[in-house]
Amino acid sequence: MTTAQEHRLISRAWRAVAVQTALVFAVAMVGLDVLAIGVVLGTSHADSRRTVNQAFLDPDVLAAPPAGIVVYRIHNGQLTSSAGAPGEPVDPAAMSTVAAGGEVGTRQVRHGGREYLVQTQRRDGDVLQVALDLTVEDHERDRLFFALAAAGAVGVVLAALVGAVIARRSIAPLGQALARQRRFVADASHELRTPLTQLHLRAQLLEREVNGGADRGRLAGDAAHLVRGTRQLGELVEELLLAAQLQAEPARFGPVDLAEVAAEAAEAERVRADERGVTIEVRVGPGGHVVRGIPSAIRRVLGSLLDNAMAHTSSRIWVEVATDPDERRVTATVRDDGAGLDPAQADRLFERFARGDHGDGRRFGLGLALVREVVAAHGGAVTATGSPGEGASFTITLPAWPVS
């Protein structure tokens, strides 16, 4: 899968999650609005009926009706009304029906462009009609519905934003996983190239010696180098697989003789160096050179530094191992007399996929970045110095193994 295809996959997944999340939130908001409207309507209707019923039972309702209520009464054939009531009953048909001995009860009617909740019944031999004006209540209810609708619209917009945020956070691990996959492939390709090249050269040399009738001692030595190279290749594959699995347990560091590992790394490059006419010299200073680390990982570091030096020189490489005066740090420096580097660009060389201005053009800018990552994981540091045309030096500094 290409990077563009991965981006399209992530974009489609992001949009799908965002839309689904927004829909869930929007449906929830609309559902809450509908529930709120239902509760408001039910409560309002019940309150209106309760108000009308209480007013109907009030013996003084005709003389002093509650606010919003008008009252009509037929007593001995005469129609009277409360103060401020319209001239005729709000529901004249109901009063006629009840006066004729029928039953009407409570109902909602429209009169004079206004809505009323009307209860018409007999009371104490009279026909009594109590009407509650619902106009103000309807206006209040309309404002409430508008507010709920506005809140619902805002909720839908917020739901879309929340959906986008949740989608971005939920899809982020997918992008990270794909990035880790690409990184693992790049790391594996880069790290396997050098040992495979070494093994191929060893195998070619062994083949020539076998066909040329070389003595058994020399054949045994080259075969031993070949076996050691295959073992180191296996260790490298295991390291890459362990890193890809992102194991939660911290690495188990142990004592590593940095001088010994430097000598092994130089010997592993000896055949390739001889073919190119490059001399590799290992210099070990006084004192102890045991550091705290993982042998295979440190071997990878020195191998990458030597591989980098081989690509930038055609003459000499020095590997120098030294101990700080306080014996708390051990350094290993790989120095060459090749094309050199611009000091202003020294830090950039350790970025992934960074390329130098010189060299054989075969590398992909991963080796030095991996060196820095491995050294940092060991609690150390790596630096680069040099100048154009005067070679370059790469120094790793690692904590010394504590002396008991």
C-alpha positions as CSV (number, residue, x, y, z in Angstrom):
1,M,0.0,0.0,0.0
2,T,1.4,3.4,-1.0
3,T,1.5,6.4,1.2
4,A,-1.2,8.1,-0.9
5,Q,-3.5,5.0,-0.5
6,E,-2.9,5.0,3.2
7,H,-3.9,8.7,3.4
8,R,-7.1,8.0,1.4
9,L,-7.8,5.0,3.7
10,I,-7.4,7.2,6.8
11,S,-9.4,10.0,5.3
12,R,-12.3,7.7,4.5
13,A,-12.2,6.1,8.0
14,W,-12.0,9.6,9.6
15,R,-15.1,10.8,7.6
16,A,-17.1,7.6,8.4
17,V,-16.4,7.9,12.1
18,A,-17.1,11.6,12.1
19,V,-20.4,11.2,10.3
20,Q,-21.5,8.3,12.5
21,T,-20.6,10.0,15.7
22,A,-22.3,13.2,14.6
23,L,-25.5,11.3,13.7
24,V,-25.5,9.6,17.1
25,F,-25.2,12.9,18.9
26,A,-27.7,14.6,16.6
27,V,-30.3,11.9,17.1
28,A,-29.7,12.1,20.9
29,M,-30.2,15.9,20.8
30,V,-33.4,15.7,18.7
31,G,-34.7,12.9,20.9
32,L,-34.1,15.0,24.0
33,D,-35.8,18.0,22.3
34,V,-38.9,15.9,21.4
35,L,-39.0,14.5,24.9
36,A,-38.8,18.0,26.4
37,I,-41.5,19.3,24.1
38,G,-43.7,16.3,25.1
39,V,-43.2,17.0,28.8
40,V,-43.9,20.7,28.4
41,L,-47.1,20.1,26.4
42,G,-48.3,17.5,28.8
43,T,-47.5,19.5,31.9
44,S,-49.0,22.7,30.4
45,H,-52.3,21.0,29.4
46,A,-52.6,19.4,32.8
47,D,-51.9,22.7,34.6
48,S,-54.6,24.5,32.4
49,R,-57.2,21.8,33.2
50,R,-56.4,22.1,36.9
51,T,-56.7,25.9,36.8
52,V,-60.1,25.7,35.1
53,N,-61.4,23.0,37.4
54,Q,-60.3,24.9,40.5
55,A,-61.9,28.1,39.2
56,F,-65.1,26.3,38.4
57,L,-65.3,25.1,42.0
58,D,-64.6,28.5,43.5
59,P,-68.0,30.0,44.7
60,D,-66.7,33.6,44.2
61,V,-65.3,33.0,40.7
62,L,-67.9,35.1,39.0
63,A,-67.2,38.1,41.2
64,A,-63.4,37.7,41.3
65,P,-62.1,35.3,38.6
66,P,-58.3,34.5,38.4
67,A,-56.2,36.3,35.9
68,G,-56.8,35.1,32.3
69,I,-60.2,33.5,33.2
70,V,-63.6,34.8,32.1
71,V,-66.9,33.4,33.6
72,Y,-70.5,33.2,32.3
73,R,-73.5,32.1,34.3
74,I,-77.2,31.6,33.3
75,H,-79.4,32.1,36.4
76,N,-83.2,32.0,36.1
77,G,-82.7,32.5,32.3
78,Q,-80.5,35.5,32.7
79,L,-76.9,35.6,31.3
80,T,-74.3,37.3,33.5
81,S,-70.5,37.5,33.0
82,S,-67.4,38.4,35.0
83,A,-65.9,41.8,34.6
84,G,-64.0,42.3,31.3
85,A,-65.5,39.2,29.7
86,P,-66.6,39.4,26.0
87,G,-70.3,40.2,25.5
88,E,-71.3,36.7,24.6
89,P,-70.1,33.3,26.0
90,V,-66.9,31.9,24.6
91,D,-68.7,28.7,23.8
92,P,-72.4,29.5,23.4
93,A,-73.2,26.1,22.0
94,A,-72.0,24.4,25.1
95,M,-74.1,26.7,27.3
96,S,-77.2,25.9,25.3
97,T,-76.5,22.2,25.4
98,V,-76.0,22.2,29.2
99,A,-79.1,24.5,29.7
100,A,-81.1,22.0,27.7
101,G,-80.0,19.2,30.1
102,G,-77.0,17.9,28.1
103,E,-73.4,17.2,29.1
104,V,-70.4,19.0,27.6
105,G,-67.5,19.1,30.1
106,T,-64.1,20.6,29.2
107,R,-63.0,21.4,25.7
108,Q,-60.7,23.8,23.7
109,V,-62.4,26.3,21.5
110,R,-61.5,29.4,19.5
111,H,-63.4,32.6,20.0
112,G,-62.6,36.1,18.7
113,G,-59.2,35.0,17.4
114,R,-58.1,33.6,20.7
115,E,-57.8,30.1,22.1
116,Y,-59.7,29.1,25.3
117,L,-60.0,26.1,27.4
118,V,-63.6,26.0,28.4
119,Q,-65.5,24.0,31.1
120,T,-69.3,24.2,30.9
121,Q,-71.4,22.4,33.5
122,R,-74.3,22.9,35.9
123,R,-73.5,24.2,39.4
124,D,-76.2,24.8,42.1
125,G,-78.9,24.8,39.4
126,D,-77.2,27.3,37.3
127,V,-75.3,26.9,34.0
128,L,-71.7,28.0,34.6
129,Q,-69.0,28.4,32.0
130,V,-65.4,29.0,32.9
131,A,-63.0,29.9,30.1
132,L,-59.2,30.2,30.4
133,D,-57.5,32.3,27.8
134,L,-54.6,30.2,26.3
135,T,-53.2,33.0,24.1
136,V,-50.4,34.1,26.5
137,E,-49.6,30.5,27.4
138,D,-49.4,29.6,23.7
139,H,-47.0,32.5,23.1
140,E,-44.8,31.3,25.9
141,R,-45.0,27.8,24.6
142,D,-44.0,29.0,21.1
143,R,-41.0,30.8,22.5
144,L,-40.0,27.8,24.4
145,F,-40.3,25.6,21.3
146,F,-38.2,28.2,19.4
147,A,-35.6,28.1,22.1
148,L,-35.6,24.3,22.0
149,A,-35.3,24.3,18.2
150,A,-32.4,26.7,18.4
151,A,-30.7,24.7,21.0
152,G,-31.2,21.6,18.9
153,A,-29.6,23.3,15.9
154,V,-26.7,24.4,18.0
155,G,-26.5,20.8,19.4
156,V,-26.3,19.4,15.9
157,V,-23.5,21.7,15.0
158,L,-21.7,20.8,18.2
159,A,-22.4,17.1,17.5
160,A,-20.6,17.5,14.1
161,L,-17.6,19.2,15.8
162,V,-17.5,16.6,18.6
163,G,-17.8,13.8,16.0
164,A,-14.9,15.3,14.0
165,V,-12.7,15.5,17.2
166,I,-13.6,12.0,18.3
167,A,-13.0,10.7,14.8
168,R,-9.6,12.4,14.6
169,R,-8.6,10.9,18.0
170,S,-9.9,7.5,17.2
171,I,-8.2,7.4,13.8
172,A,-4.9,8.7,15.0
173,P,-3.7,5.2,16.2
174,L,-4.4,3.9,12.7
175,G,-2.1,6.6,11.2
176,Q,0.5,5.9,13.9
177,A,0.3,2.1,13.2
178,L,0.8,2.7,9.4
179,A,3.7,5.1,10.1
180,R,5.3,2.5,12.4
181,Q,4.8,-0.1,9.7
182,R,6.6,2.1,7.1
183,R,9.3,2.9,9.6
184,F,9.8,-0.7,10.4
185,V,10.1,-1.6,6.7
186,A,12.6,1.2,6.2
187,D,14.6,0.3,9.3
188,A,14.7,-3.4,8.4
189,S,15.7,-2.7,4.8
190,H,18.5,-0.4,5.9
191,E,19.8,-2.5,8.7
192,L,19.7,-5.7,6.8
193,R,21.6,-4.3,3.8
194,T,25.0,-4.0,5.5
195,P,25.2,-7.5,7.1
196,L,23.8,-9.1,3.9
197,T,26.5,-7.3,1.9
198,Q,29.2,-8.5,4.3
199,L,27.9,-12.0,4.1
200,H,27.8,-11.9,0.3
201,L,31.4,-10.7,0.1
202,R,32.5,-13.4,2.6
203,A,30.8,-16.1,0.6
204,Q,32.4,-14.8,-2.6
205,L,35.8,-14.8,-1.0
206,L,35.3,-18.3,0.4
207,E,34.2,-19.6,-3.0
208,R,37.3,-18.1,-4.6
209,E,39.5,-19.7,-1.9
210,V,37.9,-23.1,-2.3
211,N,38.3,-23.0,-6.1
212,G,41.8,-21.7,-5.7
213,G,42.9,-24.5,-3.4
214,A,43.6,-22.4,-0.3
215,D,44.9,-24.1,2.8
216,R,42.4,-25.5,5.4
217,G,43.4,-23.0,8.1
218,R,42.5,-20.0,6.0
219,L,39.3,-21.7,4.8
220,A,38.3,-22.4,8.4
221,G,39.0,-18.8,9.4
222,D,36.8,-17.4,6.6
223,A,34.1,-20.0,7.4
224,A,34.1,-18.8,11.0
225,H,33.7,-15.3,9.9
226,L,30.7,-16.4,7.7
227,V,29.1,-18.2,10.6
228,R,29.6,-15.2,12.9
229,G,28.1,-12.9,10.3
230,T,25.0,-15.2,10.0
231,R,24.7,-15.2,13.8
232,Q,24.8,-11.4,13.9
233,L,22.3,-11.2,11.1
234,G,19.9,-13.4,13.1
235,E,20.4,-11.2,16.1
236,L,19.6,-8.1,14.0
237,V,16.4,-9.7,12.7
238,E,15.4,-10.6,16.3
239,E,16.1,-7.0,17.4
240,L,13.9,-5.6,14.6
241,L,11.1,-8.0,15.4
242,L,11.2,-7.2,19.1
243,A,11.1,-3.4,18.4
244,A,8.2,-3.9,16.0
245,Q,6.2,-5.7,18.8
246,L,6.6,-2.7,21.0
247,Q,7.1,-4.8,24.1
248,A,6.2,-3.0,27.3
249,E,9.1,-4.5,29.3
250,P,12.3,-2.4,29.4
251,A,15.4,-3.7,27.8
252,R,17.7,-5.7,30.0
253,F,21.1,-4.0,29.9
254,G,24.3,-5.8,30.8
255,P,28.1,-5.2,30.7
256,V,29.4,-4.8,27.1
257,D,33.1,-4.5,26.3
258,L,33.0,-1.6,23.8
259,A,36.6,-2.2,22.7
260,E,35.8,-5.8,21.9
261,V,32.6,-4.9,20.0
262,A,34.5,-2.2,18.0
263,A,37.1,-4.8,17.0
264,E,34.4,-7.2,15.9
265,A,32.6,-4.4,13.9
266,A,35.9,-3.5,12.2
267,E,36.7,-7.1,11.4
268,A,33.2,-7.6,9.9
269,E,34.0,-4.7,7.4
270,R,37.5,-5.9,6.7
271,V,36.7,-7.7,3.4
272,R,34.7,-4.9,2.0
273,A,37.4,-2.4,3.1
274,D,40.1,-4.5,1.4
275,E,38.2,-4.6,-1.8
276,R,37.9,-0.8,-1.7
277,G,41.4,-0.2,-0.7
278,V,40.4,1.3,2.7
279,T,42.4,0.7,5.8
280,I,40.5,0.3,9.1
281,E,42.6,0.9,12.3
282,V,41.3,0.2,15.8
283,R,42.9,2.2,18.6
284,V,42.0,1.4,22.3
285,G,43.0,3.7,25.1
286,P,44.0,2.8,28.6
287,G,41.4,1.9,31.3
288,G,38.3,-0.1,31.3
289,H,35.9,0.0,28.3
290,V,32.9,-1.8,29.7
291,V,29.6,0.0,29.1
292,R,26.0,-0.6,30.1
293,G,24.1,-1.9,27.1
294,I,22.9,-4.6,24.7
295,P,25.8,-6.2,22.7
296,S,23.8,-6.6,19.4
297,A,22.4,-3.1,19.6
298,I,25.8,-1.5,20.2
299,R,27.3,-3.7,17.4
300,R,24.6,-2.3,15.1
301,V,25.6,1.3,16.1
302,L,29.3,0.8,15.3
303,G,28.4,-1.1,12.1
304,S,26.3,1.8,10.9
305,L,29.0,4.3,11.7
306,L,31.6,2.2,9.8
307,D,29.2,1.7,6.9
308,N,28.7,5.5,6.8
309,A,32.5,6.1,6.9
310,M,33.0,3.5,4.1
311,A,30.6,5.4,1.9
312,H,32.5,8.7,2.3
313,T,36.2,7.7,2.1
314,S,38.5,5.7,-0.1
315,S,41.5,5.8,2.2
316,R,41.5,5.4,6.0
317,I,39.1,4.9,8.9
318,W,40.1,5.0,12.5
319,V,38.0,3.5,15.3
320,E,39.1,4.9,18.7
321,V,37.8,3.7,22.1
322,A,38.6,5.7,25.2
323,T,37.5,6.1,28.8
324,D,36.8,9.5,30.4
325,P,39.2,10.4,33.3
326,D,36.4,9.9,35.9
327,E,35.7,6.4,34.3
328,R,32.0,7.2,34.2
329,R,31.8,7.4,30.4
330,V,33.3,5.4,27.6
331,T,33.5,6.9,24.0
332,A,33.9,5.2,20.7
333,T,34.8,7.5,17.7
334,V,34.7,6.5,14.1
335,R,36.8,8.9,12.1
336,D,37.6,9.0,8.4
337,D,39.7,11.2,6.0
338,G,37.0,11.4,3.4
339,A,34.7,14.1,2.0
340,G,34.0,15.6,5.4
341,L,30.9,17.5,6.4
342,D,29.6,21.0,6.9
343,P,29.6,21.7,10.7
344,A,26.4,23.7,10.4
345,Q,24.7,20.6,9.0
346,A,26.0,18.2,11.7
347,D,22.8,17.9,13.7
348,R,20.7,17.5,10.6
349,L,22.6,14.3,9.6
350,F,20.9,12.5,12.5
351,E,17.4,13.2,11.1
352,R,15.6,10.4,9.4
353,F,16.0,10.4,5.6
354,A,18.6,13.2,5.7
355,R,21.3,12.9,3.0
356,G,24.8,14.3,3.1
357,D,26.3,16.2,0.2
358,H,28.9,13.5,-0.5
359,G,29.1,9.8,-0.6
360,D,28.2,7.0,-2.9
361,G,24.5,7.9,-3.1
362,R,23.3,4.4,-2.2
363,R,22.1,5.2,1.3
364,F,18.7,6.4,2.3
365,G,19.4,8.6,5.3
366,L,18.3,6.1,8.0
367,G,21.6,4.8,9.5
368,L,22.6,7.8,11.5
369,A,19.1,8.4,12.7
370,L,18.9,4.8,14.0
371,V,22.3,5.3,15.6
372,R,21.0,8.3,17.6
373,E,17.9,6.4,18.6
374,V,19.8,3.4,19.9
375,V,22.4,5.4,21.7
376,A,19.7,7.6,23.3
377,A,17.9,4.4,24.5
378,H,21.2,3.4,26.2
379,G,21.4,6.7,28.0
380,G,24.2,8.0,25.8
381,A,24.7,10.6,23.1
382,V,26.2,10.8,19.6
383,T,27.9,13.8,18.0
384,A,29.4,14.6,14.6
385,T,32.3,16.9,13.9
386,G,34.4,17.7,10.8
387,S,34.8,20.1,7.9
388,P,34.5,19.9,4.1
389,G,37.4,18.0,2.5
390,E,39.0,17.1,5.9
391,G,37.0,14.0,7.0
392,A,34.4,13.5,9.6
393,S,34.2,12.1,13.1
394,F,31.2,10.4,14.8
395,T,31.5,9.9,18.5
396,I,29.2,7.9,20.7
397,T,29.3,8.3,24.5
398,L,27.9,5.6,26.7
399,P,27.6,5.2,30.5
400,A,30.3,2.9,31.9
401,W,29.3,-0.3,33.6
402,P,29.6,0.4,37.4
403,V,32.6,-1.2,38.9
404,S,31.7,-3.4,41.9
